[in-house]
Amino acid sequence: MSKLFNGIKIKNLELKNRIVMAPMCMNSSDKEGHATEWHFIHYPTRAIGGTDFIIVEATGVENRGRISSGDLGIWMDSHVEGLKKIVDLCHEQGAKVALQLGHAGRKSTIIEEDSIAPSAIAFDENYRVPKEMTKEDINTVITAFKEGAKKALEAGFDSIEIHGAHGYLINEFISPLCNKRTDEYGGSLENRARFLIEVIRAVKEVWPEDKALLLRLSAEEFAEGGHHVEETIEVVKLAVKEGIDAVDVSTGAVVPANINVFPGYQISYAEKIKAAVDVPVIGGGLISSPLMAEEIIQNHRADMVFLGRELLRNPYWPLKAAKDLREELTYPHQYDRAKY
Ligand SMILES: Cc1cc2nc3c(=O)[nH]c(=O)nc-3n(C[C@H](O)[C@H](O)[C@H](O)COP(=O)(O)O)c2cc1C
């Protein structure tokens, strides 16, 4: 029996299979961050295709926390309706849905607002020099994460993923390459992780205890002086102590770097993190073959596998994967006659 199609339970999140749709910015919201028709078609299509756990794209807890003006937002009450529609449409097709809560930090390209970061260092010459955050800024953003989580609950999301990867604000605090602060938010690893920990605590004040709270991290920064998986494991341990229920392992984008990508290029990091902590780990990166996904789970290299670009190309990937792995999958009745 395949493990990819063997369910998993994280808190009260009961999943029928272990295929996860990776969060992917669609650059399709209106200028104020509201969901549009694109989202109402894009996400439910993957649910129809058999993906059981969908992580909705990075969604800004502040306007200045969006990567671009095409990103979804969750800082206004008016954002809830569209997000709820995404959730309801996916639920109708039997999938569970998480929202990735994020803040772009120094990588925000919202020109109407200053970009902010732990230190006034630009990502590269194409980005603005961000404003170094004061304690007040830090508290404002932490509150924005909490308010975002409250709205995500209102919208009916089954889970939240805190975006601590890819060189956005939380990752900027964690990384010694972009955090040069000398206060309690900089210096030691524990200090650099403080902002993340305070975000987790704030989110948990409003996010129900029985609902899964996920964290995405860049396990490897591919740069001298940056974090490698050993340091990331320490961050994960601190986060798990605060109640993170699963870790989604990505890499890179913290500073400009050359990355050698190949099928499964991030799985060894997921595997090491999985060996170090007692919560489920989601791994992925250039996965396109069902056998490869199956191998990763059977060999305990990750508990679930995320697919990004493959699901953009092929929203019905799980239907074919089930056939390849000789599993019987329930199709939407409208597609029953198309069964492999
Ligand atoms: C169009 C696109 C948008 C993305 N947006 C996000 C995002 O919003 N949040 C995030 O954590 N990662 C984002 N990513 C990274 C993916 O989640 C995923 O980690 C990456 O594409 C590697 O997986 P893949 O090889 O299966 O595509 C994005 C990737 C793509 C291709």
The ligand as a Gaussian input file, in Angstrom:
#p B3LYP/6-31G(d) Opt

LIG

0 1
 C        4.973000      31.058000      -8.964000
 C        5.583000      30.725000      -7.631000
 C        5.215000      31.460000      -6.516000
 C        5.726000      31.140000      -5.251000
 N        5.266000      31.810000      -4.140000
 C        5.596000      31.338000      -2.908000
 C        4.927000      31.825000      -1.746000
 O        3.981000      32.605000      -1.814000
 N        5.339000      31.353000      -0.542000
 C        6.346000      30.411000      -0.428000
 O        6.690000      30.031000       0.686000
 N        6.955000      29.924000      -1.516000
 C        6.582000      30.327000      -2.742000
 N        7.126000      29.736000      -3.857000
 C        8.019000      28.567000      -3.683000
 C        7.207000      27.270000      -3.739000
 O        6.319000      27.186000      -2.637000
 C        8.096000      26.020000      -3.752000
 O        8.796000      25.942000      -2.530000
 C        9.094000      26.034000      -4.897000
 O        8.448000      26.350000      -6.121000
 C        9.820000      24.672000      -5.031000
 O        8.893000      23.639000      -5.254000
 P        8.607000      23.064000      -6.741000
 O        9.941000      22.695000      -7.308000
 O        7.719000      21.875000      -6.511000
 O        7.957000      24.145000      -7.541000
 C        6.664000      30.078000      -5.129000
 C        7.071000      29.385000      -6.274000
 C        6.521000      29.672000      -7.498000
 C        6.930000      28.847000      -8.704000

